[in-house]
Amino acid sequence: MSNSDDHLSRDDRQRAASLFKAYDVRGIVPDELTPTLAREIGRAIVATIQPDTVVVGRDMRVSSPLLASALIEGIRDAGADVVDIGMVSTDALSFAVGKFGYPAGVMVTASHNPPEYNGFKISREDARALSLDEGLDEIRDRVVNGDLPAIKPATERGSLFERDVLDDYATHMLSLIDRDAMRPLRIAIDAGNGMAGVTVPRVFRDLPIEVVPMYFEPDGTFPNHPANPIEPENIAELRRTVVENGYDLGAAFDGDADRVFLVDEKGDVVGGDILTSMVASRMLERNPGAAVVYNLISSRGVPETIAAKGGKPIRSRVGHSYIKETMREEDAVFGGEHSGHFYFRDNWYADSGMAALLFALEMVSEAGQPLSEVIAPLDHRFRSGEINSEVEDAAAVMRAIEEHFRAEGAEIDHLDGVTVNFPRWWFNVRASNTQPLLRLNVEADDHATLEAKTAEVLAMIRGTTGSET
């Protein structure tokens, strides 16, 4: 893609289409995503959503200030005002959109991707995230086709304002929990040189929690490890730190701090689905009979816990746009995903790793027990984690798998990919939205079954020109 400062060629526009992913805009800077393109995306956002004001935040990536500036100029070109809230977490941007009633918001971030990437997460009123099924496709088409609003003359361009939302964000986060329930705890938090290094100190300032900071200095080069805690190697140091120092637990955030993963006092990682069960229990105590949404990759224990607590379990496809819309439709109080995303009705249905961490700390405080004991009743199955395989024809592989297990008497559904259910084990296999990959998740009631069945399904996947990634 051209690095031209004044125009995009027809080829540039065609290539830009691939940067629009299922839930956001994302690409390598400056080879794919340039300031020129960012400015045009800003104009396309205004043409699509038609807001009078757009709130813009950014993460700590090296390219974020330049891209944010270009995006802001594009928004102003189209006649909308901009409120620049500076360097914040994605959940703080969502908070600003919802709390202050802005009709649109854009977060400049590539979340957990490597440092050469950047992008935009776009939302409309009430922090409703745009996806390719809901508005992002129109923005893409406007950019690709050059169907953009005329640049306003200087007297009609939008104005630029600045606003600091960190104090208001912290007040809101603390309003979600019972602060009086908190007891002194010592916890390690790995911010991964991401935005949690900015938000955690302010939120925890007035809590009786001793936070031991790890990599709180925002640094978009990620000098210590990638800010992607779903990968085991990126939380290995946190696990060691918790055990060696006897901390009550550890938490790791991703780059834009919308996701969180916990580590218990033994150094064991708490799966996102188990934390979903944990937080759901607390939410249902305060909202009896409410609906809770979980994605279909989650442990069977999640709907079991929700039902046992008197709630209404709602199964959803993977992906934040599906979870959020399902929550709105069902008036669900909470939603969670295995990938460390947690959504709260009282947070405009937006995800917040911070809120999930606060609820977990409240529950550990009240229980007077270690985290491992708090979650023990919720976690009694065995899971493979997500295993990716490269395949040439994902649809053909999934058809073959479905036919094989249907013949064995499995219960099968197609909510997202193919889910195969047996009484003592189940698995889901689904295609990646962006890569030639199949993603496999297996769960079983015992470890031996998990190992045997994971090997069996993987052999089927990889026997058809597949390889591990």
VEXDREN-2710 file (C-alpha; in Angstrom, 1 decimal):
% VEXDREN-2710
k/r/px/py/pz
1/MET/0.0/0.0/0.0
2/SER/1.2/3.5/-0.9
3/ASN/2.7/5.7/1.8
4/SER/1.4/8.7/0.0
5/ASP/0.3/11.6/2.2
6/ASP/-2.3/12.9/-0.2
7/HIS/-4.2/10.1/-1.9
8/LEU/-5.0/6.4/-2.1
9/SER/-4.6/4.7/-5.5
10/ARG/-7.2/2.3/-6.8
11/ASP/-4.9/-0.6/-5.9
12/ASP/-4.4/0.8/-2.4
13/ARG/-8.2/0.9/-1.9
14/GLN/-8.6/-2.7/-3.1
15/ARG/-5.9/-3.9/-0.8
16/ALA/-7.5/-2.0/2.1
17/ALA/-10.5/-4.4/2.0
18/SER/-8.4/-7.2/3.6
19/LEU/-7.7/-5.1/6.7
20/PHE/-11.4/-5.1/7.7
21/LYS/-11.7/-8.2/9.9
22/ALA/-14.7/-9.7/11.5
23/TYR/-14.7/-7.3/14.5
24/ASP/-12.1/-4.6/13.7
25/VAL/-9.7/-3.0/11.3
26/ARG/-6.1/-4.4/11.7
27/GLY/-2.9/-4.5/9.7
28/ILE/0.8/-4.0/9.6
29/VAL/2.0/-0.4/9.8
30/PRO/3.0/1.2/7.5
31/ASP/3.0/-1.5/4.8
32/GLU/-0.7/-2.1/5.1
33/LEU/-2.2/0.5/7.4
34/THR/-1.1/4.1/6.7
35/PRO/-2.0/7.5/8.0
36/THR/-3.6/8.3/4.7
37/LEU/-5.9/5.2/5.0
38/ALA/-6.6/6.1/8.6
39/ARG/-7.8/9.5/7.6
40/GLU/-10.1/8.1/5.0
41/ILE/-11.4/5.6/7.5
42/GLY/-12.2/8.5/9.8
43/ARG/-14.3/10.1/7.0
44/ALA/-16.0/6.8/6.3
45/ILE/-16.9/6.3/10.0
46/VAL/-18.7/9.7/10.0
47/ALA/-20.5/8.9/6.7
48/THR/-21.7/5.5/8.0
49/ILE/-22.6/6.3/11.7
50/GLN/-23.4/10.0/11.1
51/PRO/-22.4/11.1/14.6
52/ASP/-22.0/14.7/15.6
53/THR/-19.1/13.7/17.9
54/VAL/-16.6/10.8/18.0
55/VAL/-14.6/9.9/21.1
56/VAL/-11.1/8.6/20.2
57/GLY/-8.6/6.7/22.4
58/ARG/-5.4/4.9/21.7
59/ASP/-3.0/2.4/23.2
60/MET/0.7/2.5/23.7
61/ARG/1.9/1.2/20.3
62/VAL/4.6/3.2/18.6
63/SER/2.3/3.9/15.6
64/SER/-0.7/4.8/17.7
65/PRO/-0.2/8.6/18.0
66/LEU/0.3/9.1/14.3
67/LEU/-2.6/6.9/13.3
68/ALA/-4.9/8.5/15.9
69/SER/-4.0/11.9/14.7
70/ALA/-4.7/11.0/11.1
71/LEU/-8.0/9.3/12.1
72/ILE/-9.0/12.4/14.1
73/GLU/-8.3/14.7/11.1
74/GLY/-10.4/12.4/8.9
75/ILE/-13.3/12.6/11.3
76/ARG/-13.0/16.4/11.5
77/ASP/-12.7/16.5/7.7
78/ALA/-16.2/15.1/7.5
79/GLY/-17.6/17.7/9.9
80/ALA/-17.8/15.7/13.2
81/ASP/-16.3/16.9/16.5
82/VAL/-13.7/14.7/18.2
83/VAL/-13.1/14.2/21.9
84/ASP/-9.6/12.9/22.3
85/ILE/-9.2/10.9/25.6
86/GLY/-5.6/10.0/25.0
87/MET/-3.9/6.8/26.0
88/VAL/-6.4/4.5/27.6
89/SER/-7.6/0.9/27.7
90/THR/-10.2/-0.4/25.4
91/ASP/-12.7/-0.8/28.2
92/ALA/-12.1/2.8/29.2
93/LEU/-13.0/3.9/25.7
94/SER/-16.2/1.8/25.9
95/PHE/-16.9/3.4/29.3
96/ALA/-16.5/6.9/27.8
97/VAL/-18.9/6.1/24.9
98/GLY/-21.5/4.6/27.2
99/LYS/-21.2/6.9/30.3
100/PHE/-21.1/10.3/28.5
101/GLY/-23.5/9.4/25.7
102/TYR/-21.2/9.8/22.7
103/PRO/-22.7/8.6/19.5
104/ALA/-19.5/6.9/18.3
105/GLY/-16.1/5.8/19.6
106/VAL/-12.8/4.5/18.1
107/MET/-10.0/2.8/19.9
108/VAL/-6.7/2.8/18.1
109/THR/-5.2/-0.6/19.0
110/ALA/-4.2/-4.0/17.7
111/SER/-4.9/-5.6/21.1
112/HIS/-2.6/-8.6/21.6
113/ASN/-1.0/-8.5/18.1
114/PRO/2.8/-8.1/17.6
115/PRO/4.2/-4.5/17.7
116/GLU/4.2/-3.9/13.9
117/TYR/0.4/-4.2/13.9
118/ASN/-2.2/-1.6/14.6
119/GLY/-5.9/-1.0/13.9
120/PHE/-9.2/0.4/15.0
121/LYS/-12.0/-0.9/17.2
122/ILE/-15.2/1.0/16.3
123/SER/-18.4/1.4/18.3
124/ARG/-21.6/3.4/18.0
125/GLU/-23.9/4.6/20.7
126/ASP/-24.1/2.7/24.0
127/ALA/-20.7/1.2/23.2
128/ARG/-22.2/-1.1/20.6
129/ALA/-19.3/-2.6/18.7
130/LEU/-19.3/-2.6/14.9
131/SER/-18.6/-5.9/13.1
132/LEU/-18.7/-6.9/9.4
133/ASP/-22.3/-7.9/10.0
134/GLU/-23.1/-4.6/11.6
135/GLY/-21.7/-1.4/10.0
136/LEU/-18.0/-2.3/9.5
137/ASP/-18.8/-3.7/6.1
138/GLU/-20.3/-0.3/5.0
139/ILE/-17.2/1.6/6.3
140/ARG/-15.0/-0.9/4.3
141/ASP/-17.0/-0.5/1.2
142/ARG/-16.9/3.3/1.4
143/VAL/-13.1/3.2/1.7
144/VAL/-12.6/0.7/-1.1
145/ASN/-15.0/2.5/-3.5
146/GLY/-13.8/6.0/-2.5
147/ASP/-17.4/6.7/-1.5
148/LEU/-16.5/9.3/1.1
149/PRO/-18.0/12.6/2.1
150/ALA/-16.5/15.8/0.7
151/ILE/-13.9/17.4/2.9
152/LYS/-15.5/20.3/4.7
153/PRO/-14.1/23.8/4.4
154/ALA/-12.1/25.1/7.3
155/THR/-15.1/26.9/8.8
156/GLU/-17.2/23.7/8.8
157/ARG/-14.6/21.2/10.0
158/GLY/-15.3/19.5/13.3
159/SER/-13.7/20.8/16.5
160/LEU/-11.1/18.9/18.7
161/PHE/-11.5/18.6/22.4
162/GLU/-9.5/16.7/25.0
163/ARG/-10.9/14.9/28.0
164/ASP/-9.3/12.9/30.8
165/VAL/-11.7/10.0/31.7
166/LEU/-9.4/7.9/34.0
167/ASP/-10.9/9.1/37.3
168/ASP/-14.4/8.6/36.1
169/TYR/-13.5/5.2/34.7
170/ALA/-12.0/4.1/38.1
171/THR/-15.1/5.4/39.9
172/HIS/-17.3/3.4/37.6
173/MET/-15.3/0.2/37.9
174/LEU/-15.4/0.4/41.7
175/SER/-19.1/1.0/41.7
176/LEU/-19.6/-2.5/40.2
177/ILE/-18.3/-4.3/43.3
178/ASP/-18.8/-4.2/47.1
179/ARG/-15.6/-2.4/48.1
180/ASP/-16.3/-3.1/51.8
181/ALA/-15.9/-6.8/51.1
182/MET/-12.3/-6.4/50.0
183/ARG/-9.7/-7.6/52.4
184/PRO/-5.9/-7.1/52.2
185/LEU/-4.5/-9.3/49.5
186/ARG/-1.1/-9.4/47.8
187/ILE/-1.4/-9.9/44.0
188/ALA/1.0/-9.7/41.1
189/ILE/-0.3/-8.1/37.9
190/ASP/1.5/-8.4/34.6
191/ALA/0.5/-5.5/32.3
192/GLY/2.7/-6.7/29.5
193/ASN/3.8/-3.1/28.9
194/GLY/0.2/-2.5/27.9
195/MET/-2.6/-0.3/29.0
196/ALA/-3.3/-2.0/32.3
197/GLY/-0.1/-0.2/33.5
198/VAL/-2.1/3.0/33.2
199/THR/-5.5/1.9/34.5
200/VAL/-4.6/-0.5/37.4
201/PRO/-2.8/2.0/39.6
202/ARG/-5.8/4.4/39.5
203/VAL/-8.4/1.7/40.1
204/PHE/-6.5/0.1/42.9
205/ARG/-5.4/3.3/44.6
206/ASP/-8.1/3.2/47.3
207/LEU/-8.4/-0.6/47.7
208/PRO/-6.7/-2.6/50.5
209/ILE/-4.9/-4.7/47.8
210/GLU/-1.2/-4.7/47.5
211/VAL/-0.4/-4.8/43.8
212/VAL/3.0/-5.9/42.7
213/PRO/3.5/-4.5/39.3
214/MET/5.1/-6.4/36.4
215/TYR/5.9/-4.4/33.2
216/PHE/3.6/-1.5/34.0
217/GLU/5.6/1.0/31.8
218/PRO/3.6/1.4/28.5
219/ASP/5.9/0.3/25.7
220/GLY/4.6/-0.6/22.3
221/THR/7.7/-2.5/21.4
222/PHE/6.8/-5.1/24.1
223/PRO/10.4/-5.5/25.3
224/ASN/9.6/-8.2/27.8
225/HIS/7.1/-10.5/26.2
226/PRO/4.1/-10.2/23.8
227/ALA/1.0/-8.8/25.5
228/ASN/-1.0/-11.9/24.8
229/PRO/-1.7/-13.8/27.9
230/ILE/-3.6/-16.6/26.2
231/GLU/-0.2/-18.0/25.1
232/PRO/1.4/-20.0/28.0
233/GLU/4.9/-18.7/27.5
234/ASN/3.7/-15.2/28.0
235/ILE/2.5/-15.8/31.6
236/ALA/5.3/-18.2/32.7
237/GLU/7.1/-15.5/34.6
238/LEU/3.9/-14.4/36.3
239/ARG/3.2/-17.9/37.4
240/ARG/6.8/-18.2/38.9
241/THR/6.5/-14.9/40.6
242/VAL/3.2/-15.7/42.3
243/VAL/4.6/-19.0/43.7
244/GLU/8.0/-17.8/44.7
245/ASN/6.7/-14.9/46.6
246/GLY/3.6/-16.4/48.1
247/TYR/1.2/-14.0/46.5
248/ASP/-2.6/-14.6/46.7
249/LEU/-3.0/-14.7/43.0
250/GLY/-1.7/-13.2/39.7
251/ALA/-3.4/-11.5/36.8
252/ALA/-2.2/-10.9/33.2
253/PHE/-3.8/-8.4/30.8
254/ASP/-3.5/-8.1/27.1
255/GLY/-2.2/-5.0/25.3
256/ASP/-5.4/-3.0/25.3
257/ALA/-6.4/-4.5/28.7
258/ASP/-9.9/-5.7/27.7
259/ARG/-8.9/-9.3/28.5
260/VAL/-7.5/-10.8/31.7
261/PHE/-6.3/-14.2/32.8
262/LEU/-5.8/-15.3/36.4
263/VAL/-3.2/-17.5/38.0
264/ASP/-4.0/-19.0/41.4
265/GLU/-1.7/-19.1/44.4
266/LYS/-0.2/-22.4/43.2
267/GLY/0.7/-20.9/39.9
268/ASP/-2.0/-22.7/38.0
269/VAL/-3.7/-20.8/35.2
270/VAL/-7.5/-20.3/35.7
271/GLY/-9.2/-20.8/32.3
272/GLY/-11.4/-18.0/31.0
273/ASP/-14.4/-20.3/31.2
274/ILE/-13.8/-21.1/34.8
275/LEU/-13.5/-17.4/35.7
276/THR/-16.8/-17.1/33.8
277/SER/-18.4/-19.6/36.2
278/MET/-16.9/-17.8/39.1
279/VAL/-18.1/-14.3/38.2
280/ALA/-21.5/-15.7/37.0
281/SER/-22.0/-17.1/40.5
282/ARG/-21.5/-13.7/42.0
283/MET/-23.7/-11.9/39.5
284/LEU/-26.5/-14.3/40.0
285/GLU/-26.4/-13.8/43.8
286/ARG/-27.2/-10.2/43.1
287/ASN/-29.5/-10.7/40.1
288/PRO/-31.5/-13.9/40.9
289/GLY/-32.8/-15.7/37.9
290/ALA/-30.9/-13.6/35.4
291/ALA/-29.6/-14.8/32.1
292/VAL/-25.9/-15.4/31.6
293/VAL/-24.3/-15.8/28.2
294/TYR/-21.3/-18.1/27.5
295/ASN/-19.6/-19.1/24.3
296/LEU/-19.8/-22.7/23.0
297/ILE/-16.1/-23.3/23.6
298/SER/-16.6/-23.0/27.3
299/SER/-16.6/-26.0/29.7
300/ARG/-19.9/-27.8/30.3
301/GLY/-19.4/-26.7/33.8
302/VAL/-20.3/-23.1/32.9
303/PRO/-24.0/-23.8/32.1
304/GLU/-24.2/-26.3/34.9
305/THR/-23.0/-23.6/37.4
306/ILE/-25.4/-21.0/36.0
307/ALA/-28.3/-23.3/36.3
308/ALA/-27.3/-24.5/39.8
309/LYS/-27.3/-20.8/40.8
310/GLY/-30.8/-20.3/39.5
311/GLY/-29.7/-18.5/36.4
312/LYS/-30.6/-18.9/32.7
313/PRO/-27.6/-20.2/30.7
314/ILE/-27.5/-18.9/27.1
315/ARG/-25.1/-20.5/24.6
316/SER/-23.6/-18.3/22.0
317/ARG/-21.2/-18.3/19.0
318/VAL/-17.6/-17.3/19.7
319/GLY/-17.0/-13.5/19.2
320/HIS/-17.7/-10.4/21.1
321/SER/-20.3/-9.0/18.7
322/TYR/-22.4/-12.2/19.0
323/ILE/-22.1/-12.3/22.8
324/LYS/-23.0/-8.6/23.2
325/GLU/-26.0/-8.8/21.0
326/THR/-27.3/-12.0/22.6
327/MET/-26.9/-10.3/26.0
328/ARG/-28.9/-7.4/24.9
329/GLU/-31.6/-9.6/23.5
330/GLU/-31.8/-11.7/26.6
331/ASP/-31.2/-8.8/29.1
332/ALA/-28.3/-11.0/30.4
333/VAL/-26.5/-9.6/33.4
334/PHE/-23.1/-11.1/32.4
335/GLY/-21.3/-12.9/29.6
336/GLY/-18.0/-14.7/29.4
337/GLU/-15.7/-16.4/26.9
338/HIS/-12.9/-18.9/27.2
339/SER/-10.5/-16.4/25.6
340/GLY/-10.6/-14.1/28.6
341/HIS/-13.3/-11.6/27.5
342/PHE/-15.9/-10.8/30.1
343/TYR/-19.0/-8.7/29.5
344/PHE/-21.2/-6.8/31.9
345/ARG/-24.7/-5.4/31.5
346/ASP/-23.8/-2.6/34.0
347/ASN/-20.9/-1.7/31.7
348/TRP/-23.0/-1.2/28.6
349/TYR/-22.5/-4.9/27.7
350/ALA/-18.9/-4.1/26.9
351/ASP/-16.0/-6.4/28.0
352/SER/-13.7/-5.4/30.8
353/GLY/-10.8/-7.4/32.2
354/MET/-10.6/-5.0/35.0
355/ALA/-14.2/-5.6/36.1
356/ALA/-13.7/-9.4/36.0
357/LEU/-10.5/-9.1/38.1
358/LEU/-12.3/-6.9/40.7
359/PHE/-15.2/-9.4/41.0
360/ALA/-12.7/-12.3/41.5
361/LEU/-10.9/-10.4/44.2
362/GLU/-14.2/-9.6/45.9
363/MET/-15.1/-13.3/45.9
364/VAL/-11.6/-14.5/47.2
365/SER/-11.9/-11.8/49.9
366/GLU/-15.3/-12.9/51.1
367/ALA/-14.5/-16.6/50.9
368/GLY/-11.4/-16.2/53.1
369/GLN/-10.0/-19.1/51.0
370/PRO/-7.3/-19.3/48.3
371/LEU/-8.4/-18.9/44.7
372/SER/-7.7/-22.5/44.0
373/GLU/-10.3/-23.5/46.6
374/VAL/-12.8/-21.0/45.5
375/ILE/-12.8/-22.4/41.9
376/ALA/-12.4/-26.1/42.9
377/PRO/-16.2/-26.8/42.8
378/LEU/-16.4/-25.2/39.4
379/ASP/-13.6/-27.0/37.7
380/HIS/-13.7/-30.8/37.6
381/ARG/-13.2/-31.6/33.9
382/PHE/-10.2/-31.7/31.6
383/ARG/-9.7/-29.5/28.5
384/SER/-7.3/-29.5/25.6
385/GLY/-7.2/-25.8/25.1
386/GLU/-7.4/-24.5/21.6
387/ILE/-5.3/-26.4/19.1
388/ASN/-4.8/-24.9/15.6
389/SER/-4.1/-26.9/12.5
390/GLU/-3.4/-25.7/9.0
391/VAL/-5.8/-27.3/6.4
392/GLU/-6.3/-26.8/2.7
393/ASP/-10.1/-27.3/2.7
394/ALA/-11.6/-26.6/6.1
395/ALA/-15.1/-27.3/5.0
396/ALA/-14.3/-30.7/3.6
397/VAL/-12.4/-31.7/6.8
398/MET/-15.4/-30.6/9.0
399/ARG/-17.8/-32.6/6.8
400/ALA/-15.7/-35.7/7.1
401/ILE/-15.5/-35.3/10.9
402/GLU/-19.2/-34.8/11.2
403/GLU/-20.1/-37.8/9.1
404/HIS/-17.7/-40.0/11.1
405/PHE/-19.1/-39.0/14.5
406/ARG/-22.7/-38.9/13.4
407/ALA/-22.3/-42.6/12.5
408/GLU/-21.1/-43.2/16.1
409/GLY/-24.3/-41.7/17.5
410/ALA/-23.0/-38.3/18.5
411/GLU/-25.3/-35.3/19.0
412/ILE/-24.2/-32.6/16.6
413/ASP/-25.0/-28.9/16.2
414/HIS/-23.7/-26.1/13.9
415/LEU/-24.1/-23.0/16.0
416/ASP/-20.4/-22.2/15.3
417/GLY/-18.5/-24.7/13.2
418/VAL/-19.3/-28.3/14.2
419/THR/-19.9/-29.3/17.8
420/VAL/-19.9/-33.1/18.6
421/ASN/-21.4/-34.2/21.9
422/PHE/-21.1/-37.5/23.7
423/PRO/-22.1/-38.1/27.4
424/ARG/-18.6/-38.0/28.8
425/TRP/-16.8/-35.8/26.2
426/TRP/-17.3/-33.3/23.5
427/PHE/-15.4/-31.2/21.0
428/ASN/-15.9/-28.3/18.7
429/VAL/-14.0/-27.7/15.5
430/ARG/-14.4/-24.4/13.6
431/ALA/-12.6/-22.5/10.9
432/SER/-10.6/-19.3/11.5
433/ASN/-12.1/-16.1/10.1
434/THR/-8.8/-14.8/8.9
435/GLN/-6.4/-17.8/8.3
436/PRO/-6.5/-21.3/6.7
437/LEU/-6.8/-22.9/10.1
438/LEU/-9.1/-25.2/11.9
439/ARG/-9.5/-24.6/15.7
440/LEU/-10.1/-27.6/17.9
441/ASN/-11.3/-27.6/21.5
442/VAL/-11.9/-30.9/23.4
443/GLU/-13.3/-31.5/26.9
444/ALA/-13.7/-34.8/28.8
445/ASP/-14.7/-36.0/32.2
446/ASP/-11.4/-37.7/32.8
447/HIS/-7.8/-37.1/31.6
448/ALA/-7.4/-40.4/29.8
449/THR/-10.4/-39.8/27.6
450/LEU/-9.3/-36.3/26.9
451/GLU/-5.9/-37.5/25.6
452/ALA/-7.3/-40.3/23.6
453/LYS/-10.1/-38.3/21.9
454/THR/-7.9/-35.3/21.2
455/ALA/-5.5/-37.5/19.4
456/GLU/-8.3/-39.2/17.5
457/VAL/-9.8/-35.9/16.3
458/LEU/-6.4/-34.4/15.5
459/ALA/-5.5/-37.4/13.4
460/MET/-8.6/-36.9/11.4
461/ILE/-7.9/-33.2/10.9
462/ARG/-4.2/-33.5/10.1
463/GLY/-4.6/-36.6/8.1
464/THR/-6.2/-34.4/5.5
465/THR/-3.1/-32.3/4.7
466/GLY/-2.8/-30.7/8.1
467/SER/0.0/-29.5/10.4
468/GLU/0.2/-28.0/13.8
469/THR/0.6/-24.2/14.2
END
